[in-house]
């Protein structure tokens, strides 16, 4: 009997075990409940919250509370991440692999070209992105392909390969943006660019390269001509300015000479009014000297039957010296 009681005392206490198990379950439950009540949203994301499958709100970056046990579910959406679509090629590390089915297109003048596009977009509305369409990214790619084929199909091959690429990008972006607004799938197009455009054969490629080289040469010659023009125009303007200044100087000089001549004539005329006969004779002698250069003039001064011929040039020279010599020029009527 004593051994039996000893064995009874050694049996574990079932009540304590049950209590410990319940405590452990409760701790696990509380921990699971706490873990399912909180969620974290990354800086580049925005979370869409659904309650019993219905959208009830969104959550920005940070830690947030939600109802546990699947009552509320959270779907993070990378709204601040730029996504890309490659049309006509596919990036494989550092190498781009051509996709002929996407790159080959027909231009407006019925030529075939290979053209590659790079499309960049982002999610503008996470709710519409998740629930307004089945696959918004695929819809956008199909939409871009449709619009770019439409634009390339209305552009001639020369423009598509050279100068018209920028205009094509703008047209495609405007068309795709307009369609996205109509479809309302929560996406916005941020950029579309032509990565490369070239003819499908090497011969045509060489021809277009030659054309492009010729255009660049023409631009270079035009730039050189404009530089020469800009260099010569200031020199020509300076020369023209110098000619105008010289002409103005000559004009003013002639005006001054004319004024001086008028003043001299006015002074002579005033003297002429004092004794017109003497002035008339002097002007006559001056006119003879100008008309017959080198002729010797004599003045006839007859007084009382005596004729005196005085050489005018000697008179002028002697007048300068202050004396007049008439001894060798006096004649009488008897001598004659």
Residue frames as qw, qx, qy, qz and C-alpha x, y, z in Angstrom:
[[0.000, 0.886, 0.463, 0.000, 0.00, 0.00, 0.00],
 [0.315, -0.778, 0.095, 0.535, 2.84, 2.37, 0.79],
 [0.388, -0.113, 0.593, 0.696, 4.35, 1.81, -2.67],
 [0.199, 0.636, 0.672, 0.322, 1.07, 2.60, -4.35],
 [0.126, -0.938, -0.252, 0.202, 0.75, 5.95, -2.59],
 [0.401, -0.552, 0.334, 0.650, 4.31, 6.82, -3.49],
 [0.344, 0.200, 0.683, 0.613, 3.58, 6.24, -7.23],
 [0.062, 0.821, 0.559, 0.101, 0.45, 8.39, -7.00],
 [0.255, -0.857, -0.021, 0.447, 2.42, 11.33, -5.68],
 [0.400, -0.330, 0.517, 0.681, 4.86, 11.11, -8.60],
 [0.382, 0.575, 0.653, 0.312, 2.15, 11.49, -11.36],
 [0.177, 0.100, 0.112, 0.973, 2.16, 14.96, -13.09],
 [0.191, 0.516, 0.511, -0.661, -0.53, 17.53, -12.34],
 [0.333, 0.430, 0.696, 0.469, -2.79, 17.54, -15.44],
 [0.012, 0.917, 0.382, -0.117, -4.50, 20.76, -14.46],
 [0.274, -0.750, 0.236, 0.554, -1.23, 22.65, -14.52],
 [0.409, -0.037, 0.692, 0.593, -0.32, 21.20, -17.89],
 [0.226, 0.690, 0.645, 0.239, -3.65, 22.25, -19.37],
 [0.117, -0.931, -0.160, 0.306, -3.18, 25.72, -17.96],
 [0.361, -0.535, 0.445, 0.621, 0.28, 26.06, -19.49],
 [0.369, 0.248, 0.740, 0.505, -0.98, 24.86, -22.84],
 [0.110, 0.850, 0.513, 0.043, -3.82, 27.35, -22.80],
 [0.229, -0.850, 0.077, 0.469, -1.43, 30.14, -21.90],
 [0.394, -0.265, 0.612, 0.633, 0.89, 29.17, -24.77],
 [0.285, 0.517, 0.718, 0.368, -1.99, 29.03, -27.22],
 [0.021, -0.928, -0.334, 0.164, -3.22, 32.38, -26.02],
 [0.308, -0.684, 0.297, 0.591, 0.24, 33.91, -26.45],
 [0.364, 0.024, 0.717, 0.595, 0.55, 32.49, -29.96],
 [0.176, 0.723, 0.648, 0.161, -2.94, 33.72, -30.82],
 [0.118, -0.923, -0.124, 0.344, -2.22, 37.21, -29.53],
 [0.351, -0.485, 0.483, 0.640, 1.10, 37.29, -31.39],
 [0.315, 0.274, 0.757, 0.502, -0.54, 36.14, -34.61],
 [0.066, 0.852, 0.519, -0.027, -3.34, 38.62, -34.11],
 [0.207, -0.837, 0.088, 0.499, -0.90, 41.46, -33.54],
 [0.366, -0.254, 0.624, 0.642, 1.15, 40.45, -36.56],
 [0.235, 0.448, 0.755, 0.417, -1.90, 40.33, -38.82],
 [0.028, -0.881, -0.423, 0.208, -3.18, 43.71, -37.63],
 [0.128, -0.837, 0.216, 0.486, -0.18, 45.71, -38.87],
 [0.783, 0.392, 0.313, 0.368, 1.40, 46.16, -42.28],
 [0.302, -0.637, 0.207, 0.679, 4.17, 48.32, -43.72],
 [0.612, 0.750, 0.243, 0.068, 4.14, 50.21, -47.02],
 [0.657, -0.091, 0.185, 0.725, 7.42, 51.02, -48.80],
 [0.038, -0.600, 0.005, 0.799, 8.29, 54.57, -49.92],
 [0.095, 0.211, -0.630, -0.741, 7.85, 53.68, -53.58],
 [0.141, -0.311, -0.917, -0.205, 4.51, 51.97, -53.00],
 [0.443, -0.126, 0.164, -0.873, 0.91, 52.73, -52.21],
 [0.067, 0.082, 0.986, -0.127, -1.27, 50.02, -50.67],
 [0.510, -0.199, -0.370, -0.750, -4.86, 49.25, -51.71],
 [0.197, -0.047, 0.833, -0.515, -7.01, 48.04, -48.79],
 [0.529, -0.181, -0.588, -0.585, -10.01, 45.78, -49.35],
 [0.362, -0.118, 0.692, -0.613, -12.59, 44.79, -46.70],
 [0.648, 0.253, 0.683, -0.223, -14.38, 41.53, -47.49],
 [0.555, 0.260, 0.624, 0.485, -13.15, 41.95, -51.07],
 [0.198, 0.897, 0.335, 0.210, -14.38, 45.51, -51.55],
 [0.473, 0.298, -0.151, 0.815, -11.95, 48.41, -51.90],
 [0.369, -0.830, -0.409, 0.090, -12.22, 50.62, -48.84],
 [0.166, -0.965, 0.145, 0.144, -9.12, 52.81, -49.06],
 [0.738, 0.488, -0.267, 0.382, -5.45, 53.27, -49.77],
 [0.641, -0.725, 0.042, 0.249, -2.40, 53.68, -47.55],
 [0.379, 0.853, -0.327, 0.150, 0.77, 55.63, -48.17],
 [0.610, 0.331, -0.606, 0.388, 4.30, 54.80, -47.05],
 [0.241, -0.468, 0.535, -0.660, 4.66, 53.82, -43.39],
 [0.105, -0.093, -0.968, 0.206, 3.12, 51.41, -40.84],
 [0.498, -0.168, -0.153, -0.837, -0.67, 51.00, -40.77],
 [0.391, 0.001, 0.812, -0.434, -3.37, 49.02, -38.93],
 [0.525, 0.034, -0.565, -0.635, -5.82, 46.61, -40.57],
 [0.808, -0.212, 0.257, -0.486, -8.43, 44.15, -39.42],
 [0.205, -0.415, 0.884, 0.071, -7.01, 40.63, -38.93],
 [0.532, 0.123, 0.830, -0.114, -7.94, 37.13, -40.14],
 [0.249, 0.200, 0.730, 0.604, -8.40, 38.17, -43.76],
 [0.136, 0.783, 0.526, -0.302, -11.17, 40.63, -43.02],
 [0.240, 0.929, -0.126, -0.251, -9.02, 43.29, -44.61],
 [0.848, 0.077, 0.275, 0.447, -6.41, 42.55, -47.25],
 [0.062, -0.867, 0.205, 0.450, -3.60, 44.79, -48.46],
 [0.807, 0.384, 0.284, 0.346, -2.15, 44.86, -51.99],
 [0.294, -0.685, 0.183, 0.641, 0.98, 47.00, -52.42],
 [0.634, 0.687, 0.290, 0.204, 1.31, 48.79, -55.77],
 [0.561, -0.269, 0.124, 0.773, 4.62, 50.42, -56.91],
 [0.264, 0.895, 0.359, -0.017, 3.22, 53.83, -57.88],
 [0.079, -0.937, 0.245, 0.235, 6.55, 55.71, -57.72],
 [0.574, -0.264, 0.665, 0.399, 8.47, 53.31, -59.94],
 [0.448, 0.599, -0.300, -0.591, 8.99, 54.08, -63.63],
 [0.777, 0.085, 0.623, 0.034, 8.22, 51.07, -65.80],
 [0.103, 0.540, -0.539, -0.638, 9.39, 50.45, -69.34],
 [0.826, 0.367, 0.410, -0.124, 8.18, 48.80, -72.51],
 [0.189, -0.477, 0.633, 0.580, 10.61, 47.84, -75.28],
 [0.737, 0.536, 0.324, -0.254, 9.11, 47.64, -78.76],
 [0.641, 0.725, -0.250, -0.028, 11.20, 46.27, -81.61],
 [0.462, 0.454, -0.677, 0.350, 13.98, 45.00, -79.39],
 [0.802, -0.561, -0.172, -0.113, 14.58, 43.32, -76.05],
 [0.017, -0.784, 0.553, -0.282, 17.37, 44.08, -73.60],
 [0.965, -0.146, -0.205, 0.074, 19.45, 41.07, -72.64],
 [0.695, -0.414, -0.020, 0.587, 22.07, 42.36, -70.26],
 [0.137, -0.636, 0.211, 0.729, 24.29, 44.74, -72.23],
 [0.101, -0.024, 0.766, 0.634, 23.09, 43.42, -75.59],
 [0.536, 0.344, 0.213, -0.741, 19.88, 44.42, -77.38],
 [0.316, 0.102, 0.906, 0.262, 18.19, 41.63, -79.30],
 [0.305, 0.115, -0.304, -0.895, 16.05, 42.67, -82.26],
 [0.421, 0.338, 0.795, -0.277, 12.41, 41.60, -82.43],
 [0.076, 0.004, 0.603, 0.794, 11.57, 41.73, -86.13],
 [0.073, -0.573, -0.793, -0.191, 7.84, 41.21, -85.72],
 [0.195, -0.828, -0.384, 0.360, 7.63, 44.43, -83.72],
 [0.294, -0.554, 0.200, 0.753, 10.30, 46.56, -85.43],
 [0.213, 0.116, 0.668, 0.704, 9.33, 46.19, -89.11],
 [0.245, 0.673, 0.473, -0.513, 6.81, 48.82, -90.21],
 [0.421, 0.491, 0.525, 0.553, 5.52, 50.33, -93.46],
 [0.128, -0.344, -0.101, 0.925, 5.89, 54.09, -93.98],
 [0.421, 0.640, 0.325, -0.555, 3.45, 56.42, -95.71],
 [0.433, 0.651, -0.420, -0.462, 5.30, 56.13, -99.03],
 [0.979, 0.104, -0.020, -0.174, 5.20, 52.30, -98.90],
 [0.445, 0.552, -0.650, 0.273, 8.76, 51.69, -97.73],
 [0.857, -0.408, -0.312, 0.036, 9.76, 49.22, -95.03],
 [0.139, 0.680, -0.498, 0.520, 11.93, 50.34, -92.11],
 [0.674, -0.289, -0.613, 0.292, 13.10, 48.83, -88.85],
 [0.099, -0.628, 0.161, -0.755, 12.26, 51.14, -85.97],
 [0.535, -0.257, -0.719, 0.363, 12.63, 50.57, -82.22],
 [0.283, -0.714, -0.068, -0.637, 10.76, 52.40, -79.46],
 [0.365, -0.076, -0.722, 0.583, 11.38, 52.82, -75.75],
 [0.395, -0.639, -0.334, -0.569, 8.29, 53.58, -73.66],
 [0.252, 0.025, -0.673, 0.695, 8.36, 54.79, -70.06],
 [0.466, -0.536, -0.337, -0.618, 5.27, 54.97, -67.85],
 [0.065, 0.103, -0.769, 0.627, 4.09, 54.78, -64.25],
 [0.236, -0.537, -0.810, -0.032, 0.99, 53.94, -62.25],
 [0.067, -0.366, 0.036, -0.928, -1.13, 57.01, -61.57],
 [0.654, -0.297, 0.155, -0.678, -4.06, 55.36, -59.76],
 [0.041, -0.263, 0.958, -0.106, -3.43, 52.04, -57.96],
 [0.546, 0.239, 0.648, -0.475, -7.13, 51.18, -57.58],
 [0.677, 0.597, -0.052, -0.427, -7.88, 51.64, -61.27],
 [0.251, 0.575, -0.765, -0.147, -4.66, 49.83, -62.16],
 [0.197, -0.133, 0.949, -0.209, -5.76, 46.74, -60.17],
 [0.366, 0.356, 0.794, -0.330, -9.47, 46.61, -60.88],
 [0.463, 0.632, 0.036, -0.620, -10.37, 48.57, -64.07],
 [0.660, 0.522, -0.469, -0.269, -8.65, 46.07, -66.36],
 [0.990, -0.137, -0.010, 0.022, -7.37, 42.53, -66.38],
 [0.756, -0.162, 0.140, 0.618, -3.79, 43.39, -67.44],
 [0.102, 0.956, 0.082, -0.263, -3.14, 47.13, -67.71],
 [0.316, -0.608, 0.533, 0.496, 0.50, 46.74, -68.81],
 [0.434, 0.152, 0.790, 0.406, -0.40, 44.56, -71.79],
 [0.270, 0.831, 0.486, -0.031, -3.21, 46.94, -72.76],
 [0.076, -0.898, 0.159, 0.402, -0.74, 49.83, -72.76],
 [0.379, -0.344, 0.692, 0.509, 1.79, 47.97, -74.91],
 [0.394, 0.445, 0.753, 0.281, -0.88, 47.04, -77.49],
 [0.128, 0.927, 0.301, -0.184, -2.13, 50.62, -77.48],
 [0.199, -0.760, 0.367, 0.498, 1.35, 52.04, -78.06],
 [0.416, -0.065, 0.776, 0.470, 2.04, 49.57, -80.89],
 [0.339, 0.676, 0.645, 0.110, -1.22, 50.50, -82.57],
 [0.051, 0.961, 0.110, -0.248, -0.60, 54.26, -82.39],
 [0.286, -0.640, 0.501, 0.507, 3.04, 54.14, -83.43],
 [0.440, 0.164, 0.776, 0.422, 2.21, 52.00, -86.48],
 [0.252, 0.836, 0.488, -0.001, -0.46, 54.53, -87.37],
 [0.086, -0.921, 0.137, 0.355, 1.98, 57.44, -87.11],
 [0.386, -0.380, 0.678, 0.497, 4.79, 55.65, -88.98],
 [0.440, 0.399, 0.761, 0.261, 2.28, 54.66, -91.66],
 [0.218, 0.921, 0.322, 0.011, 1.48, 58.35, -92.29],
 [0.226, -0.853, 0.320, 0.344, 5.13, 59.51, -92.39],
 [0.742, 0.614, -0.269, -0.011, 7.45, 59.27, -95.40],
 [0.930, -0.099, -0.154, 0.320, 10.61, 57.20, -95.07],
 [0.439, 0.503, -0.207, 0.715, 12.99, 60.19, -95.22],
 [0.341, -0.659, 0.166, -0.650, 11.35, 61.86, -92.24],
 [0.909, -0.383, -0.055, -0.153, 11.12, 58.60, -90.29],
 [0.884, 0.047, -0.140, 0.444, 14.85, 58.00, -90.71],
 [0.447, 0.266, -0.125, 0.845, 16.14, 61.56, -90.26],
 [0.008, 0.218, -0.185, 0.958, 14.49, 64.84, -89.32],
 [0.551, -0.367, -0.292, -0.690, 10.93, 63.71, -88.53],
 [0.541, -0.124, -0.796, 0.241, 11.69, 61.49, -85.55],
 [0.052, -0.076, -0.512, 0.854, 11.03, 64.15, -82.91],
 [0.486, 0.007, -0.112, -0.867, 7.66, 65.05, -84.42],
 [0.661, -0.080, -0.699, -0.263, 6.72, 61.37, -84.59],
 [0.361, -0.107, -0.764, 0.523, 7.50, 60.90, -80.88],
 [0.187, 0.079, 0.302, -0.931, 5.32, 63.88, -79.97],
 [0.601, -0.009, -0.374, -0.706, 2.41, 62.63, -82.10],
 [0.613, -0.095, -0.784, -0.007, 2.57, 59.12, -80.65],
 [0.213, -0.105, -0.675, 0.699, 2.74, 60.38, -77.08],
 [0.350, 0.048, 0.101, -0.930, -0.26, 62.67, -77.59],
 [0.665, -0.030, -0.528, -0.528, -2.33, 59.89, -79.15],
 [0.549, -0.102, -0.799, 0.223, -1.46, 57.33, -76.45],
 [0.036, -0.062, -0.527, 0.847, -2.15, 59.85, -73.67],
 [0.502, -0.001, -0.113, -0.857, -5.56, 60.61, -75.15],
 [0.709, -0.065, -0.642, -0.285, -6.43, 56.89, -75.35],
 [0.389, -0.047, -0.768, 0.506, -5.24, 56.24, -71.78],
 [0.226, 0.020, 0.327, -0.917, -7.57, 58.95, -70.51],
 [0.667, -0.002, -0.320, -0.673, -10.42, 57.26, -72.36],
 [0.701, -0.027, -0.713, -0.013, -9.60, 53.74, -71.11],
 [0.447, -0.668, 0.255, -0.538, -8.98, 54.95, -67.53],
 [0.920, -0.064, -0.378, 0.080, -6.77, 52.03, -66.46],
 [0.619, -0.773, 0.053, 0.126, -4.66, 53.95, -63.93],
 [0.742, -0.070, 0.232, 0.625, -1.55, 54.40, -66.08],
 [0.163, 0.952, -0.017, -0.260, 0.16, 57.56, -67.33],
 [0.813, 0.368, 0.076, 0.444, 2.71, 57.76, -70.15],
 [0.377, -0.823, 0.067, 0.420, 5.82, 59.75, -69.17],
 [0.009, 0.689, -0.523, -0.502, 8.08, 59.35, -72.19],
 [0.869, 0.306, 0.385, 0.062, 8.33, 57.67, -75.56],
 [0.004, -0.787, 0.456, 0.415, 11.46, 57.81, -77.71],
 [0.881, 0.449, -0.136, -0.056, 12.76, 56.26, -80.91],
 [0.698, -0.535, 0.397, 0.263, 15.85, 54.24, -80.07],
 [0.271, -0.322, 0.682, 0.598, 16.85, 53.47, -83.64],
 [0.687, 0.585, 0.294, -0.314, 15.46, 53.60, -87.16],
 [0.150, -0.488, 0.695, 0.506, 17.11, 52.17, -90.24],
 [0.701, 0.332, -0.350, -0.526, 16.27, 50.63, -93.62],
 [0.928, -0.169, 0.286, -0.168, 15.98, 46.84, -93.75],
 [0.902, 0.296, 0.058, 0.308, 18.88, 46.32, -96.23],
 [0.590, -0.445, 0.117, 0.663, 22.54, 47.37, -96.21],
 [0.371, 0.330, 0.427, 0.756, 22.31, 49.03, -99.64],
 [0.150, -0.819, -0.377, -0.405, 19.49, 51.32, -98.60],
 [0.595, -0.727, -0.140, 0.313, 21.24, 52.00, -95.30],
 [0.568, -0.151, 0.223, 0.778, 24.37, 53.13, -97.14],
 [0.165, 0.556, 0.436, 0.688, 22.30, 55.40, -99.39],
 [0.349, -0.866, -0.311, -0.177, 20.58, 57.06, -96.46],
 [0.646, -0.553, -0.002, 0.527, 23.92, 57.50, -94.69],
 [0.451, 0.163, 0.320, 0.817, 25.24, 59.23, -97.81],
 [0.080, -0.749, -0.406, -0.518, 22.21, 61.54, -97.82],
 [0.544, -0.803, -0.206, 0.130, 22.71, 62.33, -94.16],
 [0.637, -0.274, 0.133, 0.708, 26.40, 63.05, -94.77],
 [0.266, 0.439, 0.378, 0.770, 25.48, 65.41, -97.60],
 [0.290, -0.845, -0.349, -0.282, 23.02, 67.23, -95.35],
 [0.638, -0.659, -0.065, 0.393, 25.66, 67.62, -92.67],
 [0.538, 0.017, 0.261, 0.801, 28.13, 68.94, -95.26],
 [0.048, 0.672, 0.403, 0.620, 25.52, 71.44, -96.45],
 [0.471, -0.847, -0.244, -0.011, 24.91, 72.60, -92.89],
 [0.670, -0.413, 0.066, 0.613, 28.66, 72.96, -92.35],
 [0.382, 0.287, 0.335, 0.813, 29.04, 75.07, -95.51],
 [0.174, -0.804, -0.379, -0.423, 26.08, 77.23, -94.50],
 [0.598, -0.748, -0.143, 0.249, 27.62, 77.77, -91.07],
 [0.601, -0.162, 0.191, 0.759, 30.94, 78.72, -92.65],
 [0.183, 0.537, 0.398, 0.721, 29.17, 81.16, -94.98],
 [0.366, -0.857, -0.310, -0.189, 27.32, 82.72, -92.06],
 [0.660, -0.560, -0.016, 0.500, 30.60, 83.02, -90.14],
 [0.466, 0.128, 0.304, 0.821, 32.22, 84.72, -93.15],
 [0.054, -0.730, -0.417, -0.539, 29.22, 87.02, -93.45],
 [0.522, -0.820, -0.224, 0.075, 29.39, 87.92, -89.77],
 [0.650, -0.340, 0.110, 0.670, 33.11, 88.63, -90.18],
 [0.354, 0.242, 0.378, 0.821, 32.81, 90.83, -93.29],
 [0.104, -0.808, -0.495, -0.301, 29.69, 92.79, -92.45],
 [0.427, -0.819, -0.140, 0.357, 31.26, 94.75, -89.54],
 [0.483, -0.250, 0.328, 0.772, 34.28, 95.62, -91.74],
 [0.182, 0.471, 0.571, 0.647, 31.99, 96.76, -94.56],
 [0.243, -0.873, -0.420, -0.055, 29.90, 98.81, -92.14],
 [0.491, -0.651, 0.031, 0.579, 33.06, 100.42, -90.75],
 [0.387, 0.024, 0.466, 0.795, 34.24, 101.23, -94.30],
 [0.013, 0.684, 0.574, 0.450, 30.84, 102.65, -95.19],
 [0.373, -0.855, -0.280, 0.225, 30.90, 104.76, -92.05],
 [0.483, -0.416, 0.215, 0.740, 34.36, 106.06, -92.96],
 [0.252, 0.312, 0.559, 0.726, 33.15, 106.95, -96.47],
 [0.154, -0.823, -0.508, -0.203, 30.14, 108.76, -95.05],
 [0.451, -0.762, -0.101, 0.454, 32.30, 110.71, -92.64],
 [0.434, -0.168, 0.382, 0.799, 34.72, 111.64, -95.43],
 [0.114, 0.552, 0.595, 0.572, 31.81, 112.69, -97.64],
 [0.289, -0.875, -0.384, 0.067, 30.47, 114.79, -94.81],
 [0.487, -0.560, 0.107, 0.662, 33.89, 116.37, -94.38],
 [0.321, 0.119, 0.514, 0.787, 34.14, 117.15, -98.12],
 [0.047, -0.748, -0.585, -0.310, 30.62, 118.54, -98.08],
 [0.371, -0.854, -0.213, 0.296, 31.43, 120.84, -95.19],
 [0.484, -0.336, 0.289, 0.755, 34.72, 121.84, -96.84],
 [0.219, 0.389, 0.572, 0.688, 32.95, 122.78, -100.07],
 [0.189, -0.857, -0.469, -0.097, 30.37, 124.71, -98.13],
 [0.454, -0.721, -0.018, 0.523, 33.11, 126.63, -96.34],
 [0.409, -0.061, 0.448, 0.793, 34.90, 127.33, -99.64],
 [0.076, 0.630, 0.593, 0.496, 31.65, 128.56, -101.14],
 [0.313, -0.882, -0.316, 0.154, 31.04, 130.85, -98.18],
 [0.487, -0.501, 0.188, 0.690, 34.59, 132.16, -98.48],
 [0.309, 0.219, 0.551, 0.743, 34.11, 132.82, -102.21],
 [0.084, -0.799, -0.537, -0.259, 30.83, 134.58, -101.54],
 [0.413, -0.808, -0.141, 0.396, 32.47, 136.72, -98.89],
 [0.451, -0.253, 0.363, 0.775, 35.33, 137.58, -101.26],
 [0.175, 0.470, 0.604, 0.619, 32.91, 138.39, -104.08],
 [0.218, -0.873, -0.436, 0.002, 30.86, 140.55, -101.73],
 [0.445, -0.668, 0.058, 0.594, 34.00, 142.42, -100.68],
 [0.362, -0.002, 0.515, 0.777, 35.05, 142.89, -104.32],
 [0.056, 0.672, 0.621, 0.400, 31.61, 144.04, -105.26],
 [0.287, -0.878, -0.268, 0.275, 31.65, 146.67, -102.55],
 [0.396, -0.475, 0.302, 0.726, 35.00, 147.93, -103.94],
 [0.281, 0.308, 0.667, 0.617, 33.59, 147.77, -107.44],
 [0.043, -0.851, -0.518, -0.071, 30.78, 150.05, -106.41],
 [0.336, -0.771, 0.009, 0.541, 33.34, 152.60, -105.23],
 [0.103, 0.656, -0.465, -0.585, 35.18, 152.70, -108.63],
 [0.865, 0.283, 0.380, -0.167, 33.61, 150.45, -111.29],
 [0.602, 0.755, -0.252, -0.068, 36.03, 151.45, -114.09],
 [0.019, -0.659, 0.741, -0.128, 39.23, 150.45, -112.29],
 [0.638, -0.122, 0.720, -0.246, 37.70, 147.19, -111.20],
 [0.820, 0.503, 0.173, -0.210, 36.50, 146.48, -114.72],
 [0.438, 0.761, -0.479, -0.001, 39.99, 147.05, -116.17],
 [0.252, -0.505, 0.800, -0.202, 41.63, 144.89, -113.53],
 [0.764, 0.111, 0.584, -0.253, 39.17, 142.08, -114.14],
 [0.721, 0.666, -0.096, -0.167, 39.88, 142.43, -117.90],
 [0.203, 0.706, -0.674, 0.076, 43.60, 142.03, -117.36],
 [0.479, -0.276, 0.791, -0.262, 43.09, 139.03, -115.11],
 [0.829, 0.352, 0.345, -0.266, 40.85, 137.41, -117.70],
 [0.583, 0.728, -0.353, -0.071, 43.46, 137.97, -120.47],
 [0.075, -0.595, 0.782, -0.170, 46.15, 136.40, -118.24],
 [0.649, -0.048, 0.707, -0.278, 44.02, 133.34, -117.63],
 [0.803, 0.524, 0.189, -0.213, 42.95, 132.92, -121.27],
 [0.674, 0.652, -0.263, 0.226, 46.43, 133.56, -122.74],
 [0.740, -0.626, 0.121, 0.212, 48.97, 132.27, -120.25],
 [0.703, -0.139, 0.273, 0.642, 52.52, 133.61, -120.83],
 [0.325, 0.746, 0.301, 0.496, 51.40, 136.67, -122.82],
 [0.386, -0.182, -0.232, 0.874, 53.09, 139.99, -121.97],
 [0.000, -0.854, -0.513, -0.088, 50.64, 142.75, -121.17],
 [0.339, 0.065, -0.054, 0.937, 51.43, 146.45, -121.53],
 [0.022, -0.787, -0.523, 0.325, 49.48, 149.37, -120.15],
 [0.339, 0.494, 0.266, 0.755, 49.10, 152.40, -122.42],
 [0.260, -0.753, -0.362, 0.484, 49.36, 155.57, -120.36],
 [0.393, 0.474, 0.290, 0.732, 49.18, 158.40, -122.88],
 [0.226, -0.812, -0.312, 0.440, 49.59, 161.95, -121.57],
 [0.054, 0.871, -0.128, -0.470, 50.00, 165.07, -123.72],
 [0.653, 0.673, -0.295, -0.182, 51.00, 163.28, -126.85],
 [0.061, 0.540, -0.831, 0.119, 53.53, 161.02, -125.08],
 [0.898, -0.081, -0.281, -0.329, 52.73, 157.31, -125.23],
 [0.164, -0.520, 0.785, -0.294, 53.99, 155.17, -122.41],
 [0.855, -0.034, -0.448, -0.261, 53.71, 151.31, -122.50],
 [0.315, -0.548, 0.661, -0.404, 54.20, 149.74, -119.12],
 [0.522, 0.059, -0.843, -0.116, 54.67, 145.92, -118.84],
 [0.689, -0.514, -0.084, -0.504, 52.10, 144.60, -116.44],
 [0.909, -0.186, -0.324, 0.184, 54.23, 141.73, -115.11],
 [0.475, 0.259, -0.330, 0.773, 57.05, 144.16, -114.26],
 [0.297, -0.530, 0.064, -0.792, 54.62, 146.38, -112.50],
 [0.850, -0.415, -0.214, -0.246, 53.36, 143.46, -110.48],
 [0.824, -0.033, -0.327, 0.461, 56.91, 142.38, -109.54],
 [0.269, 0.353, -0.228, 0.866, 58.00, 145.92, -108.75],
 [0.504, -0.576, -0.084, -0.639, 54.87, 146.54, -106.81],
 [0.890, -0.346, -0.286, 0.073, 55.86, 143.60, -104.70],
 [0.672, 0.038, -0.230, 0.703, 59.32, 145.08, -104.26],
 [0.214, -0.770, -0.332, 0.502, 57.90, 148.56, -103.66],
 [0.049, -0.579, 0.296, 0.758, 59.27, 150.32, -106.83],
 [0.704, 0.586, 0.400, -0.032, 58.26, 150.60, -110.48],
 [0.344, -0.420, 0.465, 0.699, 60.99, 150.97, -113.18],
 [0.572, 0.702, 0.400, -0.140, 59.69, 152.65, -116.42],
 [0.107, -0.732, 0.384, 0.553, 62.94, 153.90, -117.98],
 [0.213, -0.191, 0.837, 0.466, 63.18, 151.20, -120.65],
 [0.233, 0.470, 0.846, 0.094, 59.53, 151.24, -121.65],
 [0.138, 0.759, 0.235, -0.592, 58.92, 154.93, -122.42],
 [0.426, 0.237, 0.572, 0.660, 58.34, 155.88, -126.07],
 [0.154, 0.549, 0.126, -0.812, 57.21, 159.08, -127.76],
 [0.663, 0.633, 0.362, -0.170, 55.22, 159.74, -130.83],
 [0.264, 0.841, -0.398, -0.255, 58.26, 161.31, -132.54],
 [0.300, -0.410, 0.853, 0.121, 60.21, 158.07, -132.14],
 [0.611, 0.311, 0.723, -0.081, 57.42, 156.22, -133.75]]
